[in-house]
């Protein structure tokens, strides 16, 4: 193999390793921000963020209805819990078909970063 080919291959390998190292570093910094935020954020703030998100955005793929009212939501405040870098917010949604149980998973450092799971 020619010297220029070896240099090119080593350069490419160096770039790949640098990029992967940066990715790992970024995730570590992000996790540190989440851990620090979880110490200061209150569970009630997460409940309020979930309530606003559900009422203001359409989540038809998850909840099966376009319009959700405050009266159809019951938050289980006593069961809200911090889990690592997330806050788990369980709630019940009532509809004409009955009740369904859900949980919202809220990121501590960004209360608008919410994922929903049906239980």
N, C-alpha and C positions, 0 to 999 in steps of 0.2 A: 504494500500500500504506500502510495506517495505521501510525502510529508504534508503537503497541502491538504490532502484528504483527511489525514489524521487530525490536523489542526481544526479543520471544519467540523469533523465529528465530535471532537472534544469541546469545541465552542457550542455546538448544538446541545450536547449533554449538559454543559454548564448552564445554559439558558433554561433548560427544562428543570434542572435541580433548583435553580434560583426561583423560578415561578412556583414550584411546588412548596418550597420553603416559605415564600411569601403568603401562600394560601393558608398554610398551617399557622403562621404568625397572625394573620388576620382573624382567623377563627378564635385563637387564644385571646386576642384583644377584645373581640366581640363578647366572648364568654365572661371575661373580667368585667366588662361594662354591665352585663346582665347581672352578675353576682353582686356588684356594688349597688345597682338599682334595686335589687330585691330586698336589700337591707332597709332601704328608705321608703319604698312604695308600700301603700296600705292596701289591704285586701278590698276595702270599700271602693278604692279608686278603680280597681279591676272590674268590679261589679258594675260600676257606673259606665265604664268604657264598653263593656259587653252590652249593656242595656241600650246605649246610644247606637252602637253598631247594628244591633238587631232591628231597632226601630227605624233607623235612617237608611239602611242599605237593603237591597233585595237579595235574599238568600234562598231563592226558590229551590235550588238544587239540594239544599240541606233540609229546609223546613217544609217544603212543599206548598208554600202559600206566598203570595205577593205582599199582602198587607198583614202586618203583625201589630197588635195593639198591646199596650202596657198591661191591660186586663187579662191577656192570655198568657202572660209570663209570671212565673213564680221562681224567684231566685232562692236557693238554699244557702242563705248567708252563713249559717252555722257550720256548713261543710266546705266553705271556701278555704283553700289551703295553698301554701307555697310549696312548690316541688322543684328544687334546684333553681333554675333561672326562669321558671314559669309560675304562673298562678292559675290554679284550676278552679273554675267557677261552675258548679253544677246548677242546673235549672230545669224546670218543667214547663212545657208549652202545651196549653190546652187548645183544642180545636173541636169542631163539631163531630169529629171521628173519635175523640177521646183525648188522652194525655200521652205525651211522649217525653222521655227523659233525655237530656243532652248535657254536655259539658263543654265549656269554652276553655281553651288553653291560651292564656294571655302572656306575652313576653314581657318580662319586668322592665326592660329598658325602652320598650316601645309599646305602650298600651293600645295602640291601633293595630298591632300585629296579633291578630286573633285567629285561631283555628277552632273549628267546631267538630265534635264527635257525637254521634247518636249512641246512647247507652242501651 
